[in-house]
Amino acid sequence: MQSIFITDANQWNNALVSIPYAHVLQSWAWGEIKARHGWTPTRVLLLENGAIVAAAQILRRPLPRTPFGVLYVPKGPALNFDNAELFARVLAELENIARQQRAVFIKIDPDIRVNQPAAEIPKQRAWRVSDEQIQFHNTVTCNLARSEQEILAAMKPKWRYNIRLAERKGVTIERPEHGAWSQFYEMYAETSARDGFLIRPLEYYRDVWTTMHNANQAQVFFARVGDSSTGDVLHRTAQNDIVAGLILFWFGRRAWYFYGASRSIHRDLMPNHLLQWEAMRWAKAQGCTEYDFWGAPDALEETAPMYGVYKFKMGFGGEFVERLPAHDFVVNRALYWLYAVARPRYLARLRKLQSSSLESL
């Protein structure tokens, strides 16, 4: 197997889309984003008999005051996972790269279903299930290769009803040409406070969304209540507001619902149902054949934190997909223990102490 390191964006993306299971987080634009936030990307094409058979965008983060680093292949490597022997050879190459780059470990979270034969290969090669799962590994997907009528027919009746209800009640869907990131972030912050999840500062998301939009890999959608033709967004009344939004990523023939946000008002008008449907229609019009709702619970139990979100996604006629969790290949066992075990314990202890201090004020 031959490794070729790529330094040209078009060459990388064109090669990547030709490989099965290529993910948007393996795209050039995503690597450039992470390069501005502490990581160094390396793009590697793997060839056999002169043909490209796999690709891996490898992110490296240095460990302070040491010559070592950690490596991460987000939603990669990309290859045909129906070929288990090929996956084994690709992992062998990644193991060699990890040693060459003085990595403490290398983490992968490939887009492989747990029922594919290749899913057993990491364990056979002494990769371990990672204690740190960065991306969702389970998800819900919808087949966009069908007609719109077939997609609608596969939805739960209540979901079709809610889509029609939103349309009857005057909810409209917009696609701002220039991002409107600040407006989206305001809703995103409201959503995080209401639903109890943490988000990053606006500057990080502005970088992500702008970079992906400029690479023609992202589109924002807004759901508005009322007449969309009147006035400035900042001066509209509660009856003429943006009440929900989503940001869609796409790459090749796949689309991902990456970010969603909504306000607490006008939820009875079902804007999120219409928003998802119009995003699906738009992705289909761009040539996408799969819509990934990006995220589902690890366990399908009603007590699971994401179970309500999972039920919402499944209502669109989606398929629950269980994928392999992230795996680590450990190169330096002592440093791995410090990084993966001692460090999280220390940070958890520190957060607990900070929380106790705040409660005592």
C-alpha positions in Angstrom: 0.0 0.0 0.0 1.3 3.4 -1.0 0.7 6.6 0.9 0.5 10.0 -0.9 0.3 13.2 1.1 -2.0 15.8 -0.5 -1.5 19.6 -0.2 -4.1 20.7 -2.8 -7.8 21.3 -1.8 -9.3 20.3 -5.1 -7.2 17.2 -5.5 -8.1 16.1 -2.0 -11.9 16.7 -2.2 -12.1 15.2 -5.7 -10.3 12.1 -4.5 -12.4 11.9 -1.3 -15.8 12.0 -3.0 -14.8 9.0 -5.2 -14.4 6.8 -2.1 -17.3 5.1 -0.4 -18.3 6.4 3.1 -16.6 9.8 2.6 -17.7 12.2 5.4 -17.9 16.0 5.5 -15.5 16.0 8.5 -12.9 14.5 6.2 -13.3 17.4 3.7 -10.5 20.0 3.2 -12.6 22.8 4.6 -13.1 21.0 7.9 -9.3 20.4 8.2 -8.7 24.2 7.6 -11.2 25.0 10.4 -9.4 22.7 12.9 -6.0 24.2 11.8 -7.2 27.5 13.3 -8.1 25.8 16.6 -5.0 24.0 17.7 -4.7 21.1 15.2 -2.5 20.4 12.2 -4.2 18.5 9.4 -2.4 15.9 7.2 -4.3 14.5 4.2 -3.3 11.0 3.1 -4.5 9.0 0.1 -3.8 5.3 0.2 -3.3 3.5 -3.1 -3.0 -0.1 -4.2 -2.0 -1.0 -7.8 -2.1 2.7 -8.6 -5.8 3.1 -7.6 -7.0 5.2 -4.7 -8.6 2.8 -2.1 -8.8 4.9 1.0 -8.3 8.4 2.5 -7.6 9.8 5.9 -7.5 13.4 7.1 -5.4 13.2 10.2 -5.5 16.0 12.8 -2.5 16.3 15.1 -2.5 18.3 18.4 0.8 18.7 20.2 1.1 17.9 23.9 2.6 21.0 25.6 6.3 21.0 26.4 6.8 17.5 24.9 7.7 16.2 21.4 4.6 14.1 21.4 1.1 14.6 20.1 -2.3 13.0 19.7 -3.8 12.1 16.3 -7.5 12.1 15.4 -9.2 11.0 12.1 -12.7 12.6 12.4 -15.3 10.3 10.9 -12.6 8.5 9.0 -10.8 6.9 7.4 -12.9 6.6 4.3 -12.9 3.4 2.4 -15.1 0.6 1.2 -16.0 -1.1 4.5 -17.4 -4.1 2.7 -13.8 -5.1 2.3 -12.5 -6.2 5.7 -9.0 -7.0 4.5 -8.6 -3.6 3.0 -9.7 -2.0 6.4 -7.0 -4.0 8.1 -4.3 -2.8 5.7 -5.5 0.8 6.1 -5.3 0.5 9.9 -1.8 -0.8 9.6 -0.8 2.3 7.6 -2.4 4.6 10.2 -0.5 2.7 13.0 2.8 3.4 11.1 1.9 7.1 10.7 1.1 7.3 14.4 4.5 6.0 15.2 6.3 8.2 12.7 4.5 11.3 14.1 5.4 10.4 17.7 1.7 10.1 18.6 0.6 9.0 22.1 -2.3 7.4 20.3 -4.4 7.8 17.2 -8.2 7.9 17.3 -10.6 7.0 14.5 -14.4 7.0 14.3 -15.1 5.6 10.8 -18.6 5.6 9.3 -19.0 1.8 9.5 -22.1 0.0 10.6 -21.6 -2.4 13.5 -23.1 -5.3 11.4 -20.5 -5.0 8.6 -17.8 -7.6 8.7 -15.0 -5.0 8.8 -16.4 -3.7 12.1 -14.4 -6.5 13.9 -11.0 -5.5 12.4 -10.0 -2.7 14.9 -10.4 -5.2 17.8 -8.4 -7.8 16.0 -5.6 -5.3 15.5 -5.5 -4.3 19.2 -7.4 -1.0 18.8 -9.5 -0.3 21.9 -12.9 1.4 22.3 -12.2 5.0 23.2 -13.3 6.4 26.5 -13.6 9.8 24.7 -16.3 9.7 22.1 -16.1 13.0 20.2 -18.7 12.5 17.5 -22.1 10.8 17.5 -21.6 7.2 16.3 -25.3 6.3 16.1 -27.6 8.3 13.9 -30.8 8.4 11.9 -30.7 8.6 8.1 -33.3 9.1 5.4 -33.0 7.8 1.8 -33.3 10.8 -0.5 -33.0 8.6 -3.7 -36.7 8.1 -3.5 -39.3 10.5 -4.9 -40.7 13.2 -2.6 -44.0 11.4 -2.6 -42.3 8.2 -1.4 -40.4 10.1 1.3 -43.6 11.7 2.6 -45.4 8.4 2.5 -42.7 6.8 4.7 -43.2 9.5 7.4 -45.5 9.0 10.4 -48.9 10.4 9.7 -48.6 13.0 12.5 -45.4 14.3 10.9 -47.1 14.8 7.5 -49.9 16.5 9.3 -47.6 18.8 11.1 -45.8 19.8 7.9 -49.1 20.7 6.3 -50.2 22.5 9.5 -47.1 24.7 9.4 -47.7 25.6 5.8 -51.4 26.4 6.5 -50.5 28.6 9.4 -48.1 30.7 7.3 -44.7 29.4 8.4 -42.2 30.0 5.6 -38.7 28.7 5.1 -35.8 31.0 4.0 -32.3 30.4 2.9 -30.2 33.6 3.7 -27.5 34.1 1.1 -24.9 35.6 3.5 -25.1 33.3 6.5 -27.0 35.3 9.1 -24.8 33.6 11.7 -25.4 36.0 14.5 -29.2 35.5 14.2 -28.7 31.7 14.2 -26.4 31.9 17.2 -28.9 33.8 19.3 -31.4 31.0 18.8 -28.7 28.4 19.3 -27.8 30.0 22.7 -31.5 30.1 23.7 -31.8 26.4 22.7 -28.7 25.4 24.7 -30.0 27.2 27.8 -33.5 25.6 27.5 -32.2 22.1 26.7 -29.2 22.0 28.9 -26.2 21.5 26.6 -23.0 23.5 26.3 -22.0 25.5 23.3 -18.9 27.4 22.2 -18.5 31.2 21.7 -20.0 32.8 18.6 -16.5 33.4 17.1 -15.9 29.6 16.8 -19.2 28.9 15.1 -18.8 31.9 12.9 -15.5 30.5 11.7 -17.0 27.0 11.2 -20.2 28.2 9.4 -18.5 30.8 7.2 -15.7 28.4 6.1 -18.1 25.7 5.3 -20.5 28.1 3.5 -17.6 29.6 1.4 -16.6 26.0 0.5 -20.2 25.5 -0.8 -20.7 22.8 1.9 -23.1 24.5 4.2 -26.6 26.2 4.0 -28.6 27.9 6.8 -32.4 27.6 6.8 -34.8 29.7 8.8 -38.4 29.1 9.7 -40.4 32.4 9.9 -43.8 33.1 11.3 -45.7 35.7 9.3 -44.9 37.7 6.1 -41.3 37.2 5.1 -41.3 40.3 3.0 -41.5 43.0 5.7 -38.8 45.0 7.4 -35.5 44.3 9.1 -35.2 41.1 11.2 -34.3 43.1 14.3 -37.6 45.1 14.2 -40.1 42.5 13.4 -43.0 41.7 15.8 -43.5 38.4 17.5 -46.0 37.5 14.8 -43.3 37.9 12.1 -40.3 36.3 13.7 -37.6 33.7 12.8 -38.6 31.0 15.2 -36.3 28.0 14.2 -33.3 27.3 12.1 -30.9 24.6 11.0 -27.5 24.5 9.4 -27.0 21.7 6.8 -23.6 20.4 5.8 -23.2 18.4 2.6 -20.4 16.7 0.8 -20.6 14.5 -2.3 -24.0 12.9 -2.2 -24.6 13.1 1.5 -26.2 15.8 3.7 -26.0 16.2 7.5 -28.3 18.2 9.8 -25.5 19.5 11.9 -26.9 22.3 14.0 -30.5 23.0 15.0 -32.0 25.9 17.0 -35.4 27.1 18.0 -37.2 29.6 20.1 -39.8 28.9 22.7 -42.5 30.9 20.9 -44.9 29.6 18.2 -43.9 25.9 18.8 -47.6 25.1 18.3 -47.1 26.0 14.6 -44.7 23.1 14.1 -42.0 25.1 12.4 -39.4 22.4 12.9 -41.3 19.8 11.0 -41.6 22.1 7.9 -37.9 23.2 8.4 -36.6 19.6 8.2 -38.8 18.7 5.2 -37.7 21.8 3.2 -34.0 21.0 4.1 -34.5 17.5 2.9 -36.1 18.7 -0.3 -33.3 21.1 -0.9 -30.6 18.5 -0.2 -32.3 16.1 -2.7 -32.4 18.9 -5.3 -28.6 19.3 -4.9 -28.1 15.6 -5.8 -27.8 14.2 -2.3 -29.1 10.6 -1.8 -28.8 10.5 2.0 -29.9 12.9 4.7 -28.2 12.2 8.0 -30.0 13.6 11.1 -26.6 13.5 12.9 -27.0 11.9 16.3 -29.1 9.2 18.1 -28.8 7.7 21.6 -26.4 5.0 22.4 -29.2 3.0 23.9 -32.8 3.2 22.6 -34.4 3.6 26.0 -37.0 6.2 26.9 -34.8 7.4 29.8 -31.9 8.2 27.4 -31.1 12.0 27.2 -31.5 12.0 23.4 -34.6 9.8 23.2 -37.1 12.6 22.5 -34.8 13.9 19.7 -34.5 10.4 18.3 -38.3 10.0 18.2 -38.6 13.3 16.3 -36.0 12.2 13.7 -37.5 8.8 13.3 -40.9 10.4 12.6 -39.5 11.5 9.2 -39.3 7.9 8.1 -35.7 7.5 8.9 -33.6 4.4 9.6 -31.8 4.0 12.9 -28.1 3.3 12.1 -25.8 1.9 14.7 -22.1 2.6 13.9 -18.8 1.6 15.4 -17.8 3.9 18.3 -14.4 5.7 18.2 -11.4 3.5 18.7 -7.9 4.3 19.8 -4.6 2.7 18.9 -2.2 3.3 21.7 1.5 3.9 20.9 2.8 5.2 24.3 0.9 3.4 27.1 2.2 5.6 29.9 1.4 8.9 28.3 -2.0 7.5 27.1 -2.9 6.7 30.7 -2.0 10.2 31.7 -4.0 11.8 28.8 -7.0 9.5 28.7 -7.4 8.5 32.3 -5.6 10.8 34.8 -6.3 14.0 32.8 -10.1 13.5 32.6 -10.2 12.7 36.3 -8.3 15.8 37.2 -10.5 18.0 35.0 -13.7 16.5 36.5 -12.3 17.1 40.0 -11.4 20.7 39.1 -14.9 21.4 37.7 -16.5 19.9 40.8 -14.3 22.2 43.0 -15.2 25.2 40.9 -18.9 24.4 41.2 -18.7 24.0 44.9 -16.9 27.3 45.2 -19.6 29.1 43.2 -22.4 27.5 45.3 -20.8 28.8 48.5 -20.7 32.4 47.3 
